[in-house]
C-alpha cells in the first residue's frame, strides 16, 4: 500500500499530539533518537486518516498526493480528463473559473462527482431492494475501508459493495461516456490515493489544498469567465460531502422506512466500528453512514481549511433547496433515477474487497506487568494516574504500548518525575557522601600539614644562628612542596632551601623524603661541603625514586628538587652551592643575585661533587641574604599582564634594607598579595632571609 502520510522527523518534538489523536493504537511508534524523543509512523498499520497531520503544529507530519505529477504530465501533453468533488464548490468561491483554467491547460472532460454520488445512492437503494436488508457500512470514505480491511476484517462482509461516488464517477466516465484519457480526481481527501491505487481506474489524486497551493505558488490568475461540467446536472449528490450525506439521500427517496445510523470523526468512527463488530444482527442498522472527517468531506484532510463549518453548511443548504425546493426539482430527481434504471448496470458499480489484516501484537498480562514495573508503577493509584501526557488516555494503555514496543518509558511524565526525584535524592546522598569524604580528606590533609610544619626548623634554631632572620612559608594548598632545613654543627650552620616537584599533597610527600635524606647525608664532617651535600642528595634521591618514577609513561616528569645549600661559618664567611635557585645578597647599596646552576637534584646525573660549583662569600656585617622559591617570582598579576619577577623583589629589599628582616619580608608578601589580587596563588611561596654576622659584645 502506498505511503501517503509522511514523517519529517527532524521537526518532531515528541509532543505526542499525533499519538493522542490517532485512532489506531499501534500506528505510531515512539522512540529515542540521541537525546530526543520522536514519534514515527508505522505505515503497516496506518489507515491514512490524517488526524496526526492536522494535530501536528510543527510540520513533522505531511501528506503526499499527485498534484505535481498531474501538472507535469499536462505540460508533457498527456491526455487527461478530470472529475471534481462537490467539496470544490465549498472550497472555491469561483470554482467555475477553476474549471475554465484547467481546460486552458489541456484537461479534456471535467465531470461533477455529484453525479457519481447520485449513482452511488441509486446503487445502494437498488442493491438493498434486490438483496434484502443485510446490514451494510457505507464506504465513500477510504479511511473507513482501510480500517476495516486492516484492523476489523470481520466487518468486510458488511462493507457496502457499492463503489464510492468518485469511483462511480470514474466508472461512468469510462463505460458510459467513452473517456479513454487518464483520469484525475480533484478531491478533498488525502486517503483517496489508497482507494485509487487499489481500484486502478483513477491515475491522479489532486487534493484541493495542494491544487490551491500550486496556484498561489505560481502566481496564477484565474480566468474571469466560468465554465460548467461536461456531465448533466446532478441531484442530491451534492450533499454527499456533508456528515450524513448518504443518509439524507436515501431517506429522501425511501423516507424513514429504513434505519440509517451515522458517525463522524476518526476516533469516533473507529470506536463505533469496534462496537459494531460486537453487536448481534438485530441491533445493527440497515445502513451505517460513516465518515472519517467530523465536519465531512468539505473540510477533509486535503482541503484548504480556510473556511468554517457554518459557511460550508450554508452553501450546502442552498444546494439542498435548489435540489428539492420546488415540485420541478423533486420531479427531476425522480426522473434521474428512472434514467439510471434504463442506462446503468448495477454490476458495473460493485466493488470487491481484499482484506489486508495487520499482524496482531498479542501481549500477555505478564508483559504488561513488566511494563508497569519499568514505569515504576507498583500500586493501583499510580497505575491509574491517567494524565494523558504520553498520548494515551490511560496508564493501562501506555503500559500495553510499552509491552508492544510502540512507546517508551521515557515518554511518561510520571516516570520522568520519579527519575528526577530519585536523581535529586541520589544527588543529595552523593553530596552528603562527598561532604563526608571531603571532611575526611581535609582532616587528613590538615593533619599532614601539621606534620609537615613539624619538619620546619624551630625559631630557636634561627635565633641562635643569626642576628636577624625571617621565614615565610605559605603553600598554595594546605600542604606544599617547599621546605627549608637548618642544622648547627661545631663548624657552623648548614641551611638548605628546597622547592620540590609539584605542590599540594604530592609535593608535601616529596619534602618529607628530602628532609629525611638530608638528615642522612649531612654529617658533622661534611656540613661545610655544600657541593658534596648536593651531590650526595642527588644520588640518594635518584636511588629511592628510580624504582617507581622513571617509567616511560612519566619519563618527562622530574622528581626531586631545586635547592640552595649554604654553610655559614662562625666568622660570617659563607659557602654556597645551588641548583635552579637564586640567592640574593643585599648590602644596602645594591642587590647581587647569585644564580644557581642548571642542575636538578634527584635525577642522578651528578656523577661526582666536582660537577657542582661552590661560591665563597666573605663576611660583611652589612650583608643580608634572601632565598625564595619560584612561587614568588612566577606569580601572574591580577590583570595577567606579567609575573612578579626579580626586579620588583630586589627593589623592595634594597629600599627597606635597614628595616628588620621580618619587616622587609612582610613588605614583600604584601606586594605579592596586591600584585596577584584575585588571581589564585599558582605555586608555593617560600622566602627565607637572614643576617649572618653577629657582632661580639664589648
N, C-alpha and C positions, 0 to 999 in steps of 0.2 A: 504494500500500500504506500502511495506517495506521501512523503513527509510535507505537511502543509504549514504547521506551526513550528517555528524555529527558535533556538536559543542564541542570544548574544551574551555568553557567559561573562565576558569582561565587564558587562554593565550590571550584572546581577549583584545585589547587596544582601541576599539572603533574608529578605523581609518577610517571606512566607505568605505574601498575598496570593500568589499563584496556587500554593498548596491549599490555602483556605477555601478558595472558590472552586477548585477542581472537583467535579462530581465523581471522579474515578480515583479510588484510594491510591493506586499504585502507578498512576500516570506521571507522577513527579518523583524524582529521586534527589534527596538532599545528601550532599557530601562535602568534604573539605577539599579545597584547593589551596595548598600552603596554609596560611593563617586565615583564609576566607571561607565562610560557609556559602555555598551556592546551591541553586535548585535547577536541575536539568530535566528535560522532558524524556520520559520513557515512551518512545514512539510506538513500541509494540502494544502499548495499552491506551494510548491517547485516542480519544474519539473526535478530536478536532472541534470541540465546542467553542473555542476561542475565549472562554471565560478568563483564562490566565492572561491573555493578551490585553483584555480590557482592564484587568485589575493591576497590571504591571505599570508603575509610574516611572520606571527607569529605562524603558526601551529595551529590556532584556528579552521580551517575547514579541515576535512579529510573525506575520503570515506571508506566504508566497503564493502568488497566482500567476496567470498567463498574460498579464497586460502588456508587458514589454515585448514578449514574443508575438502577440497579436498585432501590435503596431508595426513591428519589424517585418512580419510576413505580408502585411498590407503594402508596405513600401516595396517589397520584392515582387508584388503583383499577384500574390496568391488570391485565388477566388474564394471569397469568404462571404457567407450570409450570417445574419445575427438575429437573435431574439433578445428582447429586453424584459426584465422582470417588472411587475407592477410597481415595485419599490422605486423605480426610476422616476415615476411621476411624483412621488413624495419627496425625493431627494434632489430633484432638479426643477426649479421654477419654470425654466424654459426647455423642458425636455424635448419638445418638438424641434427646437433649433439644434439640439444634440444629434437628433436623427438626421437632420439635413447635413450637418458636418460629417457624420460617419459616411453618408452616401458620397460626399465630395472626396473622401479618402479612398473610395473604391468598394465599400461594402455594397453587396448586391441587394439582397432582400432583407427586410427587417420586419420581424414578427413580434406581436404582443403576447407575452406569456399568459396574459389574462385569458386568451383563447384556450391555451393549454390547460388553464385552471378550470375553465368551463368543461373541457373534455374530461378532465380528471374527476370532477363532480359527477358528470353524466356516467362515467365508467363505474364509479363507486355505487351509484344507485342501481345501475343495470346488473352489476355483479351481485349485490345483495338480493336483488329480485330473482336472479337466476340460481343463486347458490344457497339461499336461506340466510337466517340470522346468526351466522357464526361470528363471534366477537373478533373484530379486527382493530389494529392500531394503524393510524394514518402514517404515511411515510413521505410526505412532501419535504420533511426536514431530514437531511442526510445524517445529522448528528444522532438523531433517534435511531436511524437504521444502523449506524456504526456501533452504537451502544448495544443494541440487540444482537447483531451479528458477532460481536466480540465478547460481550460480557453477560448477555442474557439469551443464550442460544435456544433456551426452552420456549422463548416467545416468538421464534421465527415463524412458526405456524400461524401466529396471529398478525404478522405484518401484512398490511394491505398489499394485495398483488397488483394493484393499480399503480402505474408509474407516477412520478411526481409531475406537477404542472410543467416544469421545464422539460422533462423528458417527453411528456405528452406533446409539447410544442415541437420538439425536435423530430419525434416520430411523424407527426402530422406534416412537417416540412418535407421530410424525406419521402414518405409513402403516398402522401395525398397532394403535395404541391410540386413534387418532382425536383426538389432542390438537391443538387449534387455537389454544391460547394462545401468547403469546410464550414462547420457551424460554430459560431462563438456565442457565448452567453454573457450578457451584461447583467450581472447578478449582485444581490446584496449579501452573499454568503461565501465565506472562505472555504467552508467544508464541502461546497458543491464540487470542488475539484476532485474529491474522492468519488462522488457519485458518477461524475462524467468519466473518470478513469475506469470504473467498474462496468459501466454500461456501454462504453465505447462508441457513442454516437456523436458526442459533443467534443470539439477539439480544444476550445479555449474557455477558461473561466476568467472573465474580466470583471473584477469586483468594482462596484461603484466608487469606493474610496480611492483605489489606485487609478481608476479611469479619470476621476476628477483631479487627482494629484498630477497626472500626466498633462492634463490641460493647463493647470496652473504653472507647472514647472517649465513648460514650453511656451508660455505666454500666448496661448491660442485664444483668439477672439471668435466666438461662435457666430455663425451666420444669423442675419436678422430674420430670415424667413423660416418659419417652422414647417415641418412635414409630418405626415402620419405614418401609420404602419401599413404594410402590404397585406396584412390579414384583415378579414372583415371584423366588424365591431363585436367586442366581447360582451358578455352579460355580467353576472355577479362574480365572475372570476377575478375581477379587480379587487375583491375583498379578501382574497386568499392570504395576502401578506399580514393581515391583522390577526391577533390572537383569536382563535375560534373561527377563523375564516371558513374552513371546510364545514364546520358545524352549521354556520349560518347559511351556507349554500344549500346543504342537504335539507335543512329544516324549511327553507323557502319552498322547496319542491314537494317535500313529503310531510311538512308540518311537524307536529310533535309526536308522530306515531312511532318514531324510533328513539331509543335512549342514546344520546351522544354526549359523552363526558369530555372534558378538556383539561389540559395542564400546560403551563408555560414556564420557562426558566430552566437552565441546565440542571441545577441541583434538585429543583422541584420535580422535573420530569424524570430524572434517573431514579430518585426515591420512589416516585409514583409507579414507575415500571417495575421496580423491585417488589413493591406491594402487589401490583397487578399479577406478578408471577405466582404469588401465594394464594390468590383468590380462586374459589370454585367458579365454574362457568355461570352459574345462576346470579352471581354478583357482578359480572362483567357487563359493560355497556356494549351495544352493537358496534359502536364506533368510538374509539378513544382518540380524540383530536389533540395532538401534542406538537409543541414547538420548542426548540432549544432556547430561542431568544424570548425573554419575558415580554418585551414590547412588540414581538412579531418581526417579520422579515423587513419591514420598513426601517427598522433600527437594528438590522442584523450585523453580524461580525464584519461584513465587508462594506458597510455603509459609511457615510461621511461623519455621522454623529454630531452634526451642527444644527440639528433640529430637535424638537421635543415631541413627546407622545401626544400632546394636545393639538399641535399643528398637524401631525400625521392623521390623527383621528378626525380632525375637521375635514381634511381632504378626502379621507375615506368615506365620510358621511355624505359628502357631495356626490361621490361616485355611487354610493348606495341609493341616494334619492333619484339620481339620474336613471339608475337601472330599474327601480321598482316604484318610482314616484307617481306614475300615471298608468292608465289602462293600456296605452300603446306600448309602454316599456315592458309591462308584465306579459303582454301578448307576444312581444318579440322573444322573451326568454322561453316561453313555451314552444314557439316555432323553432328556436335554436335547437332544442333537444330533439324535436321531430326531424330536423335536418341532420343531426348527428346519427339518429337511428337509421336514416336512409344511406348516409355517406360512409360512416365509420364502422370498422370491425372491432369489437371489444378485445379480441385476442391480440391485436396489434399493440395494445396499451398495457399489456400484462407483463410483469417483471418476475423473474425467478431469482431466488437469493442463494448465495453460497455462504454458509457460516464460516467464520474465521476465529474460532474460540481461542482466547488467550490462555496461557498456562496459569492454572490456579496455584498460587503460592500458599499452600495449606500449612498452617503453623499450629503446633501443639501448645497447650496451656503451659507446659514446662518452658517452652521458648519465650512465651510472653512473661512468665515469672522471672526468667533470667533477664529480660529487658528491664523489668521494674527494678531488679537488683542493680543493674548497670546505671539506672537513673537515680539510684539512691532512695527509692520509694519502697518502704517496708511496711507501712501501715495503711489502713483504708483511707484515712484522711488525705495522706499525701498522694495516694493513687487516684484520688478524685479531686485534685486541685483544680483541674479543668480551666486554666487561664486562657487557653487558645492561642498563645503566642507562637507556638510551633506550627500552626496552621491546622491542627486537629481540634475539634470541639472538646474532646475528652482525652484525659490521660491514657485511658484504656486503648483508644485508637492510636495514640502516639506509641505506646508500648508495642502494639501489633505491628506498626510500621517499622519500628526498630528491629523487631524479630524478623521481619521480612527483608530487611536490608534497604528499605526505601527512605529511612530517616536516620538521624544520628543523635546520640545523647547530647552532643554539644549544642543542639538546636533547641534544647529545653531550658527555659529561663530558670525554672526551679533548680535544675541540675547545676546550671552555671552559678546561681546564687549560693548553692550549697558548696560548690567548689571554691568560690571566693571566700565564703565564711571559713571553710576548712583551711584555705591558704592563709587567711588572716590569722586564724588560730595557730597554724603551724609557724607562721612568721613571728607571732608573739612568743611562741615556745622557743623558736630559734634565737629570737632576740634575747630572751631570758638566758638561754644556754650560752649565747655569745657573751652576754654580760658577765655571767659566772666565770666563763673561760677567760674573759678579759681581765676580770678581777684577779683570777688565779695567776695568770701570766704576769700582770702588773705587780702583784705581790712578790712573785719570783724575781722580776727584774729589779724591783726596789731593794730586795734583799741582796741581789747581785751587786747593785750599786753600793750598798753598804759595805759589802766585802771588798769591792774594788777600791773604795775610798780608804779602807783599812790598809791597802797596799801603798798608799801615798805616804811620803815621809811626814813625820810629826813636825810641828812647828819648832819644837825644842831643838831639833837637829839643825834647822836653818839658823836659829838664833845663836846657836853655839858656833856655827861655821862662818857666818857673815856678819859684818857690821850693820848691814841693812838688806832686806830682801822682800820679795813679794811673789806669790804663786797664785795664778788664776787658772782653774781647771773647770771648764764648762762644756761637757759633751753636748752634741746636738740632740742626742736622745738621753734617756736616763743614765745609761752607761755608755762608755765610749772607748775609742781606740787609742787615745792619747794617754801617756803615763810618764811620770818622772821618778827618778830613783836617786838617792843620795846616801853615801856611806862615808864615815870618818875613820881614817886609819892614822897610825903614828906618823906616816909620811905626809899626810894631808887629806884632802877631801876629794872623793870621786863623785861627779854629778853626771847623770845620764838623762837626757830629754828625748823621748821616743814618740813617734807618730806611726802606729801600727796600721796594717792593711785594714781598710773598712772602718766602719763606726757602728754604733749600736752593739748588740749582743755579740756578733762575730768578732768585732774589734776588741771588745772587752775581754773575751776569752783569750785572744792573742796577747793582750797586755799581761795577763797572768802568766802566760808561758814565757814572755820576755823577762818579766821580773824574776821568775824562778830561775831562769837561765843566767841572768846577771849575777844572782846570788852564788851561782856555781862557778862562774868564770872570772869573777873579780876577787882577787886574793890580796892579802897584805903585801905580798911580794911583787905583784904586778899592777897595783892600783894606780900607779902613775903612768903606766904604759897604755895610753889611750888608743894607739893604733892596734896594739895587741888585744885589747879588750874587744874592739870592733871585729877583729879577725876571728877571735875565738867565739864570739857571739854568732857570727855568720855561720861558722862551721857547725856549731851545736844546733842552731835553729834549723839549718838545712837537713841535718840528720833526722831531727824529730818530724819535720814537715814533709819530707820527701815521700814517706810511705803512703800517704793518703792524698796529698795535694798536687802531685806532679803528674796527674793523669792527663791524657791527651785532650779530653773534653774541656779541661780548665787550665791548659798549659799557659794560656796568656795571662793568668792571674798570678800576681807576685805576692807570696805570703812572707811576711816579715815586717820590717820597719825602716823608716827614715830615722836617723839618730845623730845626736851630738853628744860626745863624751868629753868632759872637761876634768882635768885634775888641777886643783888649787893647792899650791904648796903653802906652808905656814908663813913664808915671807911674802906671799902675794903673787909669785910667779904662776903662770897658768900654761898648761899644755892642752891642746885642743885637736881632736880628730872628729870629722863629721861626714855623713853621707846624706845628700839631699836636704840638709838642714843648715840654715844660716845662723851665725852668731853675730850679734850687733854689739859694738863697743863704743860707748859714748864718753867723751872726756869733758864735755861742756862746751867745747869749741866746734867739734864735728862728730859725726857718727860714721864709724867704719863698719862696713858689712863684710864679714868673712864667710864666703860661700862654702858650703860643703862639697865634697867630691861627688862625682857621678857614680856612686856605688849604692847598692840596696842590700841591706843586711837581711840574710835569710835565704838568699839564692844559692849560697855555697860556691860562689865564683871567686872568693878571695883565697888563693892557694897559700899565701903567706902574708905576714903582717907588713912586709915591705911594700905591699900594694896600697897601703893606707898611709896617707900623709899625716905628719904631726906638726902642728903650728905652735910656736912658742911666743907667749905674750908676756913681756917683763912687767913686774909690779909697777903700778902707778896709782897713787892714792886717789886720783881724780876719776879713774875708770869705773864705769858701771856697765854690767853685762846683761844682755837680753837674748833669750832663746824662745822662739814661738813656732808653733806648728802652722802648716799652710792653711788651716781653717780660718786664720785671721786674714791672711793676705789674699785668699781666693774668694772671699765673700762678695757676691754681687750686690749692687746698690738697689735701693728701693725702686728707682726708675730704670734699672737694668742697663745702665749706660757704661758700666765697667766694674772692676773689682777694687777692693780696698787698697791693695798694693803695698809696696815697701816705702815709697816716698812719704805717704801720709803718716805712716807709723814712725819713720825716722824724724819727721818734723815735730811730732808730739813729744818724743822722748828727749829731743835736743832742747826744745823750748822750755821744758819743765825739768831740766837736768838737776837743778838744785833742790827740788822737792824730794820728799821721802819716796822710797820705791813704791809703796802701796798707793800713794797719791798719783804717781806717774802712771802706773799700770791701770788704775781706776779710770784715769782720763782716756787711756787707750780703749778701755772697754766701753765707756760712754760714747766715744767717737764711733766705735764699731757698731753699737746698737743704733745710733742715729743714722749711720750710713745705710744700714740694711732696712730700716723702717719696718714695713710689714712683710718684707721678703724673708722667707724662712732661713734659718741658720743652716748652711749647706754642709758644714763639717764641724768636727770637734774643735773647740777653742782651748788652746793651752799657751800660757805665757809665763815664763819663769824669769825673774830678774834678781840681780844681787850686786852688792858692792863687797868685793872680797877683802880689801885691805882694812885692817882694824888697827888703828893707831894704839901704840902702847901708852898706858897712863904714866904721867910723870911721877 
